[in-house]
Amino acid sequence: MRTTEEYAAMIPAAPPFDLVGYLREKGKMQTEVISYKWLGRDDADSWMDCEDCQKDLRPSAATKSALLWCSACSGRFLAEYLPRENAADCHAGSCTGYSGVQIADAEVMEIIRYREYDKLCCPLCGAEAVLYSTNSLRYGLGNQEFVVVPTVAESCLVLTQWCIERRIYDGRAAMCETAVNAYIAVGGKIIKLAHYQRNAMAGTWQSLGEWKRRAKVADDIGAPLMYGRDLPDLAGTCVENAKLWEYMEQAEAGETAYPVAYLRLYFKHPAVENLITAGLGKLVGTGIRDDHRRRYGYGYSTGSMTAAPKLDWVNWKEKRPAQMIGLDKQQLKTWQQMGFGLACLEVWKKHKLANDISFADCCTLMAAVGPTSTDDILMAGAPPIRTANYLKRQNQAWQYLADYWRMARLAGYDLDQDAVRWPKVLQQAHDRAAAAVKYQKINSTTKEAFAKMTARCQGLTWEHEGICIRPAANPLELIEEGNTLRHCVGGYAGTHAMGKIILFVRHTRRPDRSWYTLNINVLTKEEIQLHGYRNELVDGKRLKIPRRVREFVDLWEREVLAKWQLPPEKATPKKKSRFAAAASVA
């Protein structure tokens, strides 16, 4: 049995020479900085004669000067310095509170202004960068990435986790490459060595001084970015038949590719390599990730994977890939062709016996609405194919249809009728059911007061040049108006009953079609609001009320509302007592 020192000797002392370049190819370590600082006139003149200063991009030598440095090319150039704006200099909210620079761009023949933290391209090398003042770079700007580098030493696979950190200061950039953890596959098990220990609460790494072996193997690298150039040959190692590189290629990098967890699974169930041979690496990776989340949570600090994943949905007694995941050969072929994942497989295995649904119907349904909605539809006992086709025709999601059925039951609709359960236009039926449910929630006192106020305001009904106006007849009309115009008038039944009434502005030739909604306080004869579809807010833009509508309402307020008086409320007749009733009969 090897000692800790012998295992530590297997770990590379330095990462591959092109590791940073590899990270850049993967879109990492690409943060570049252009720093700037103010210069006095004498300093600016001296920099003009310096060979290190490659360009003078000041609009004028008489302006305030700034010296800029690019971290990508290490070149320096001059530009105009822009001091921090004062509140008195800000116009229309343009004050940023940051200093900056002004660069004369000869290519576009204009002067471009940049403030700190703006993005710009270096005029020397063209690299995209972010503008920082030298004060902001006092402690350096960090750019940190973690990458796993595989190597083979003494017939053992070594997965070394490297922390690559680049810190940018004013005028220089420092690169730090540190080996953090190492996982060694030997003799059918994983040996973990740690050089640094992570403080999850502080989010920092603490050096242990030397490589130390961990008794409890915790997978701290998860689904890493793995260095993919010159992958080592695994022949002669204990994982030569594990199909590790094929698995990493099939699984999603950074999402489901857990190399340490996969190797631990392989040591426990060697048949997992049959799934990789069948091209099911992504399925295995997803299963490992989901197993980790179920047991340890979603966050990095909630705990590392400390045990081999179980993958309960795999029958490890079988050897053939299709039978291992509960399918036959043809079903597996169909399942792969349709691009289904683990979620779809779990839905099928859950319902294939309980709901007596065929594999073809289940696949059709999942292709139409996805695994989650398929599960809900089958749990609800809805016919799968008819539901899928209906939702496709209506261009709606399953949740919308389920919500309609729920409200229809509350409203007392007979869902046994085919036309009610599968309405011709689902959106209209959904809105009607929602209105009915809202109407049921309005108490009888409010409905009675609403009717009385509407009766008192009938004198406000008017028609002029193709436009008419009338008070809302009942709370249900308010709800339907709000559903049609997508605004909140449906909740105004109570305020209408108290005198802040709702009137409908509509075309005379189409009096039943919602158009504009007017809110008037009949006690003070003041207009509260006038709105149409979505309160005139469409796609983030505020639209104007048509001039024709605005002029009609203004004329109605002058000619009708101003001259009208709210009739007094009729007194409710008192009920006779039984003694008075008996006396009148006698």
C-alpha positions in Angstrom: 0.0 0.0 0.0 1.4 3.4 -1.0 2.1 6.2 1.4 0.7 9.7 1.2 4.1 10.9 0.0 4.1 8.3 -2.8 0.6 9.4 -3.9 1.7 13.1 -3.8 4.6 12.3 -6.0 2.2 11.3 -8.8 0.6 14.7 -8.8 2.1 17.0 -11.5 4.1 19.9 -10.1 2.9 22.3 -12.8 -0.1 22.4 -15.1 0.2 22.0 -18.9 2.0 25.0 -20.5 -1.0 25.8 -22.7 -3.6 25.6 -20.0 -4.4 29.3 -20.0 -4.7 29.3 -23.8 -7.1 26.3 -23.5 -9.2 28.2 -21.0 -9.3 31.2 -23.4 -10.5 28.9 -26.2 -13.4 27.8 -23.9 -14.4 31.4 -23.3 -12.7 31.7 -19.9 -10.0 34.1 -18.6 -10.9 36.7 -21.3 -11.4 39.7 -19.0 -9.1 42.5 -20.1 -8.7 45.9 -18.5 -7.7 49.3 -19.7 -6.6 51.4 -16.8 -6.4 55.2 -16.7 -5.0 57.9 -14.4 -4.8 61.7 -14.5 -1.6 63.3 -15.6 -0.3 66.8 -15.0 0.8 68.8 -18.1 4.5 68.3 -17.5 4.0 64.5 -17.0 1.9 64.3 -20.1 4.6 66.1 -22.1 7.3 63.7 -20.8 5.2 60.7 -21.8 4.9 62.0 -25.3 8.6 61.7 -25.7 8.7 58.2 -24.1 9.0 55.1 -26.3 6.5 53.2 -24.0 3.7 55.6 -25.0 2.6 54.4 -28.4 -0.2 56.9 -29.3 -1.5 60.3 -28.4 -5.3 60.2 -28.8 -6.1 63.4 -27.0 -8.4 65.7 -29.0 -6.1 68.6 -28.0 -2.8 68.9 -26.1 -4.3 71.7 -24.1 -6.9 69.4 -22.4 -6.5 67.5 -19.2 -4.6 64.3 -19.9 -4.8 60.7 -18.9 -2.4 57.8 -19.3 -4.0 54.5 -20.3 -2.6 51.0 -20.2 -4.1 47.8 -21.8 -3.7 44.5 -20.0 -4.0 42.6 -23.3 -1.1 44.2 -25.1 0.7 46.0 -22.3 0.6 49.1 -24.5 0.3 52.7 -23.2 -1.4 55.7 -24.8 -2.7 59.2 -24.0 -6.3 60.4 -24.0 -8.2 63.3 -22.5 -9.1 62.9 -18.8 -12.8 63.5 -17.8 -13.3 64.5 -14.2 -16.2 63.2 -12.2 -19.4 65.0 -13.0 -21.0 67.3 -10.5 -24.7 67.3 -9.9 -25.0 70.8 -11.5 -23.5 69.4 -14.7 -25.9 66.4 -15.0 -28.6 66.7 -17.6 -31.6 64.5 -18.0 -30.3 61.9 -15.6 -27.0 61.4 -17.5 -24.7 61.9 -14.5 -22.9 58.7 -13.7 -20.7 60.0 -10.8 -17.6 58.3 -12.4 -14.6 59.9 -14.0 -13.5 58.7 -17.4 -11.6 59.5 -20.6 -12.3 60.9 -24.0 -10.6 59.3 -27.0 -10.2 60.7 -30.5 -11.0 57.9 -32.9 -9.4 58.6 -36.3 -11.2 55.8 -38.1 -14.7 57.2 -37.5 -13.5 60.8 -37.2 -15.2 61.5 -33.9 -14.4 61.9 -30.2 -15.8 59.1 -28.0 -16.4 59.5 -24.3 -16.1 56.6 -21.9 -16.8 56.5 -18.2 -15.3 54.1 -15.7 -16.7 50.5 -16.0 -17.7 51.1 -19.7 -16.7 48.6 -22.3 -14.3 49.6 -25.1 -11.8 48.2 -27.6 -8.2 48.9 -27.1 -7.1 51.4 -29.9 -3.7 49.6 -30.0 -4.6 45.9 -30.2 -8.3 45.9 -30.6 -9.0 43.7 -27.6 -12.3 44.1 -25.8 -11.7 45.5 -22.3 -13.4 47.3 -19.4 -12.3 50.8 -18.3 -11.0 51.0 -14.7 -9.3 53.8 -12.9 -6.0 53.0 -11.2 -7.6 53.5 -7.8 -10.1 50.7 -8.5 -7.1 48.4 -9.4 -5.2 49.2 -6.2 -5.7 45.6 -4.9 -6.0 44.0 -8.3 -8.9 42.7 -10.3 -9.2 38.9 -10.0 -10.3 36.4 -12.7 -10.4 32.9 -11.3 -11.2 29.5 -13.0 -11.0 25.9 -11.8 -10.0 23.2 -14.3 -9.2 19.5 -13.9 -6.2 18.1 -15.7 -6.0 14.2 -16.1 -2.6 12.4 -16.1 -1.4 8.9 -15.6 1.4 8.0 -13.2 2.5 4.5 -12.1 -0.6 2.9 -13.7 -2.9 5.2 -11.8 -5.3 7.9 -13.2 -4.7 11.2 -11.5 -7.3 14.0 -11.7 -5.7 17.2 -10.5 -7.9 20.2 -9.8 -6.1 23.5 -10.6 -7.1 27.0 -9.6 -5.9 29.4 -12.3 -6.1 33.0 -11.1 -5.1 36.1 -13.0 -4.9 39.4 -11.1 -4.7 42.6 -13.0 -3.1 45.7 -11.5 -2.2 49.0 -13.0 0.6 48.3 -15.4 1.0 44.6 -14.8 -0.9 41.3 -14.6 0.1 38.4 -12.4 -0.8 34.7 -13.0 -1.1 32.2 -10.2 -1.5 28.5 -10.8 -2.3 26.4 -7.8 -3.1 22.7 -7.4 -6.0 22.4 -5.0 -7.2 18.8 -4.9 -6.2 15.5 -6.5 -8.1 12.3 -7.0 -6.2 9.1 -7.8 -7.9 6.0 -9.2 -6.1 2.9 -7.9 -7.1 -0.6 -7.1 -10.8 -0.1 -7.7 -11.1 2.9 -5.4 -10.5 6.7 -5.3 -7.8 8.2 -3.1 -8.2 11.9 -2.4 -5.4 14.3 -1.5 -5.9 18.0 -0.6 -3.4 20.8 -0.8 -6.0 23.5 0.1 -9.1 23.4 2.2 -12.1 25.5 1.2 -13.8 27.6 3.8 -17.4 27.5 2.5 -18.6 30.3 4.8 -15.9 32.8 3.7 -15.6 31.5 0.2 -11.8 31.3 0.4 -9.2 28.5 0.2 -6.7 27.9 3.0 -3.3 26.3 2.3 -2.5 23.1 4.2 1.2 23.5 3.6 1.5 20.0 1.9 -0.5 17.3 0.3 -2.7 15.6 2.9 -4.8 12.5 2.4 -8.4 12.6 3.2 -10.0 9.6 4.9 -13.4 10.5 3.6 -13.5 11.0 -0.2 -15.7 14.0 -0.9 -16.2 14.9 -4.6 -15.4 18.7 -4.5 -14.9 19.1 -8.2 -18.4 18.1 -9.2 -19.0 18.7 -12.9 -15.8 20.5 -13.8 -14.1 22.0 -16.8 -11.7 19.4 -17.9 -8.5 20.0 -19.9 -9.2 18.0 -23.1 -6.0 18.2 -25.0 -3.8 15.1 -25.1 -6.0 12.9 -22.9 -3.9 10.2 -21.4 -4.2 6.5 -22.5 -5.9 4.6 -19.7 -4.5 1.2 -20.7 -3.0 -0.6 -17.8 -4.9 1.4 -15.2 -7.8 0.1 -13.1 -10.2 2.3 -15.2 -9.1 1.2 -18.7 -12.5 -0.3 -19.5 -14.5 2.5 -17.8 -15.1 4.4 -21.0 -14.3 7.6 -19.0 -13.4 9.8 -21.9 -16.4 8.6 -23.9 -18.6 9.4 -20.9 -17.1 12.9 -20.6 -17.7 13.6 -24.2 -21.3 12.4 -24.1 -22.2 14.2 -20.9 -22.7 18.0 -20.7 -19.4 19.7 -19.6 -20.0 21.8 -16.5 -23.5 20.4 -16.0 -23.7 16.6 -15.8 -20.1 15.4 -16.3 -19.0 14.2 -12.8 -15.8 12.2 -13.4 -15.1 11.3 -9.8 -18.6 10.2 -9.1 -18.7 8.3 -12.4 -15.6 6.4 -11.5 -17.0 5.5 -8.1 -20.1 4.3 -9.8 -18.0 2.2 -12.2 -16.1 0.6 -9.4 -19.4 -0.4 -7.8 -21.3 -1.3 -11.0 -18.9 -2.0 -13.9 -21.9 -2.6 -16.2 -22.3 1.2 -16.4 -19.8 1.1 -19.3 -22.4 -0.7 -21.3 -24.7 2.4 -21.1 -21.8 4.6 -22.3 -21.2 2.2 -25.2 -24.9 2.6 -26.2 -24.4 6.4 -26.2 -26.2 7.0 -22.9 -23.5 9.1 -21.2 -25.7 12.2 -20.9 -28.4 10.1 -19.2 -25.9 8.7 -16.7 -24.5 12.2 -16.0 -28.0 13.6 -15.5 -28.8 10.7 -13.1 -25.6 11.4 -11.1 -26.4 15.1 -10.9 -30.0 14.5 -9.8 -28.9 11.9 -7.2 -26.4 14.4 -5.8 -29.0 17.2 -5.6 -31.6 14.9 -3.9 -29.1 13.9 -1.2 -26.9 16.9 -0.8 -28.8 19.9 -2.1 -28.2 22.3 -5.0 -25.6 24.7 -3.6 -21.9 24.1 -3.7 -21.6 24.8 0.0 -24.4 22.5 1.0 -22.1 19.5 0.9 -20.0 17.5 -1.5 -20.9 14.1 -2.9 -19.4 11.6 -0.4 -20.9 8.4 -1.6 -21.2 6.6 -4.9 -24.4 7.6 -6.8 -27.1 4.9 -6.7 -29.0 5.5 -9.9 -32.0 3.5 -8.6 -33.7 3.7 -12.0 -31.0 1.3 -13.5 -31.4 -2.5 -13.1 -27.8 -3.4 -12.4 -28.6 -7.1 -12.7 -29.0 -6.7 -16.4 -26.2 -6.3 -18.9 -28.0 -5.0 -22.1 -28.4 -1.2 -22.1 -32.1 -1.2 -23.0 -33.0 -3.7 -20.3 -30.9 -1.9 -17.8 -33.1 1.2 -18.1 -36.4 -0.7 -18.4 -36.9 -0.6 -22.2 -36.7 -3.0 -25.0 -34.4 -2.5 -27.9 -36.9 -0.8 -30.2 -38.1 1.5 -27.4 -34.6 2.5 -26.7 -34.0 3.3 -30.3 -37.2 5.4 -30.4 -36.3 7.1 -27.1 -32.9 8.1 -28.4 -34.2 9.3 -31.8 -36.7 11.6 -30.0 -33.9 13.0 -27.8 -35.6 12.2 -24.5 -33.7 12.5 -21.2 -34.0 11.0 -17.8 -37.1 13.0 -16.8 -39.0 11.4 -19.7 -37.7 7.9 -18.8 -38.9 8.4 -15.2 -42.4 9.5 -16.4 -42.7 6.5 -18.6 -41.7 4.0 -15.9 -44.0 5.7 -13.5 -47.1 5.4 -15.7 -46.6 2.5 -18.0 -48.4 0.1 -15.6 -50.6 2.4 -13.5 -52.3 4.1 -16.5 -52.1 1.4 -19.1 -50.6 3.8 -21.6 -48.6 2.6 -24.6 -45.0 3.6 -25.1 -45.9 5.3 -28.5 -48.7 7.4 -26.9 -46.4 8.4 -24.0 -43.7 9.5 -26.4 -46.2 11.4 -28.5 -47.4 13.2 -25.4 -44.0 14.0 -24.1 -42.8 15.3 -27.4 -45.8 17.7 -27.4 -45.9 19.0 -23.9 -42.7 17.8 -22.1 -42.2 15.3 -19.3 -43.6 17.5 -16.4 -46.9 18.2 -18.2 -47.1 14.6 -19.3 -46.9 13.5 -15.7 -49.6 15.9 -14.7 -51.9 14.9 -17.6 -51.6 11.2 -16.8 -52.1 11.9 -13.1 -55.3 13.8 -14.0 -56.6 10.9 -16.0 -57.0 13.0 -19.2 -56.9 11.2 -22.6 -53.2 11.7 -23.6 -53.4 12.0 -27.4 -56.6 14.1 -27.5 -55.2 16.4 -24.9 -51.9 16.8 -26.8 -53.7 17.5 -30.1 -56.1 19.9 -28.4 -53.4 21.9 -26.7 -51.5 22.1 -30.0 -54.5 23.5 -31.9 -55.2 26.0 -29.1 -51.5 26.9 -28.8 -51.8 26.7 -25.0 -50.0 24.9 -22.2 -51.4 22.1 -20.2 -51.6 24.3 -17.1 -53.9 26.7 -18.9 -56.4 23.9 -19.7 -56.1 22.4 -16.2 -56.8 25.9 -14.7 -59.9 26.2 -16.9 -61.2 22.8 -15.7 -60.6 23.8 -12.1 -62.5 27.1 -12.5 -65.3 25.4 -14.5 -65.9 23.0 -11.6 -66.1 25.9 -9.1 -68.5 27.7 -11.4 -70.7 24.6 -11.6 -70.1 23.8 -15.3 -71.0 20.4 -16.5 -67.6 19.0 -17.7 -69.2 15.8 -18.8 -70.4 17.6 -21.8 -67.8 17.4 -24.6 -68.3 21.0 -25.7 -67.7 22.3 -22.2 -64.6 20.2 -21.4 -63.1 20.9 -24.8 -64.3 24.4 -25.8 -63.8 25.7 -29.3 -61.8 28.7 -28.1 -60.0 27.8 -24.8 -58.9 31.3 -24.0 -62.4 32.7 -24.2 -63.8 29.8 -22.2 -61.0 30.3 -19.6 -61.9 34.0 -19.3 -65.6 33.3 -18.9 -65.0 30.7 -16.2 -62.6 33.1 -14.4 -65.3 35.8 -14.5 -67.9 33.4 -13.2 -65.7 32.4 -10.3 -65.0 36.1 -9.5 -68.7 36.9 -9.7 -69.5 34.2 -7.2 -67.1 35.7 -4.7 -69.0 39.1 -4.7 -71.4 39.1 -1.8 -75.1 39.8 -2.2 -75.0 43.2 -0.4 -72.5 44.5 -3.0 -74.5 43.2 -5.9 -77.6 44.9 -4.5 -75.9 48.2 -4.0 -74.3 47.9 -7.4 -77.7 47.5 -9.1 -79.2 50.5 -7.2 -76.3 52.8 -8.2 -76.6 51.7 -11.9 -80.3 52.4 -11.8 -79.7 55.9 -10.4 -77.1 56.6 -13.1 -79.1 55.6 -16.2 -79.4 59.3 -17.1 -75.7 59.3 -18.0 -76.4 57.1 -21.1 -75.6 59.0 -24.3 -74.8 58.6 -27.9 -73.0 60.9 -30.3 -71.5 60.4 -33.8 -71.1 56.7 -33.7 -69.9 56.4 -30.1 -72.1 55.5 -27.1 -71.6 55.4 -23.3 -73.6 53.6 -20.5 -73.0 52.5 -16.9 -72.0 48.9 -16.2 -75.1 46.8 -15.6 -73.7 44.4 -13.1 -70.5 43.1 -11.5 -70.2 40.3 -14.0 -70.0 42.9 -16.8 -67.0 44.5 -15.0 -65.2 41.2 -14.7 -65.8 40.4 -18.4 -64.6 44.0 -19.3 -61.4 43.5 -17.3 -60.7 40.1 -18.9 -61.2 41.4 -22.4 -59.2 44.6 -22.0 -56.6 43.1 -19.7 -56.9 45.7 -17.0 -58.1 45.7 -13.3 -61.7 47.0 -13.7 -63.1 43.6 -12.7 -62.3 44.4 -9.0 -64.2 47.7 -9.0 -67.7 46.4 -8.1 -67.4 47.8 -4.5 -66.3 51.3 -5.6 -69.0 51.4 -8.3 -71.6 50.7 -5.7 -70.3 53.6 -3.6 -70.5 56.2 -6.4 -67.2 55.9 -8.3 -69.0 54.3 -11.1 -67.7 52.5 -14.2 -69.1 53.4 -17.7 -68.4 51.6 -21.0 -67.4 53.7 -24.0 -68.2 51.7 -27.2 -69.0 51.9 -30.9 -72.7 52.4 -31.5 -72.7 49.7 -34.2 -71.0 47.3 -31.8 -72.3 48.1 -28.3 -71.4 44.7 -26.9 -67.7 44.9 -27.8 -65.4 46.3 -25.2 -63.4 49.4 -26.2 -62.7 52.0 -23.5 -63.6 52.0 -19.8 -64.4 55.3 -18.0 -64.3 55.7 -14.2 -66.3 58.7 -12.8 -67.0 60.0 -9.3 -70.7 60.9 -9.6 -70.6 62.6 -6.2 -68.0 65.2 -7.3 -68.5 64.8 -11.1 -64.7 64.2 -11.5 -63.1 61.9 -14.0 -60.9 59.4 -12.3 -59.4 57.4 -15.2 -60.0 56.4 -18.8 -58.3 53.4 -20.2 -58.4 50.9 -23.0 -56.6 47.6 -23.8 -53.8 47.0 -21.2 -54.1 50.6 -20.0 -52.4 51.7 -23.2 -49.2 49.9 -22.3 -48.3 47.5 -25.1 -44.8 45.9 -25.5 -43.4 48.3 -23.0 -44.6 51.4 -24.9 -47.2 53.8 -23.6 -49.8 54.5 -26.3 -52.1 57.5 -26.5 -55.9 57.4 -26.2 -57.4 58.2 -29.7 -58.3 61.8 -30.1 -61.8 60.8 -31.2 -62.4 58.9 -27.9 -60.9 61.7 -25.8 -63.1 64.4 -27.5 -66.2 62.2 -27.1 -65.6 61.8 -23.3 -64.9 65.6 -22.9 -68.1 66.5 -24.8 -70.1 64.0 -22.7 -68.8 65.5 -19.5 -69.8 69.0 -20.6 -73.2 68.2 -22.2 -74.4 65.3 -19.9 -72.4 64.9 -16.7 -72.2 68.6 -15.9 -76.0 69.1 -16.3 -77.0 65.8 -14.6 -77.8 65.4 -10.9 -77.6 62.1 -9.0 -81.2 61.1 -8.1 -81.7 60.4 -4.4 -81.7 56.8 -3.3 -85.2 55.4 -3.0 -86.1 54.4 0.5 -86.7 50.8 1.0 -90.4 50.1 1.9 -90.7 49.0 5.5 -92.2 45.6 6.1 -95.4 45.4 8.0 -95.5 43.7 11.3 -97.7 40.6 11.6 -100.0 42.5 14.0 -100.5 45.4 11.5 -101.0 42.9 8.7 -103.6 41.0 10.8 -105.4 44.3 11.6 -105.6 45.3 8.0 -107.1 42.0 7.0 -109.7 42.3 9.8 
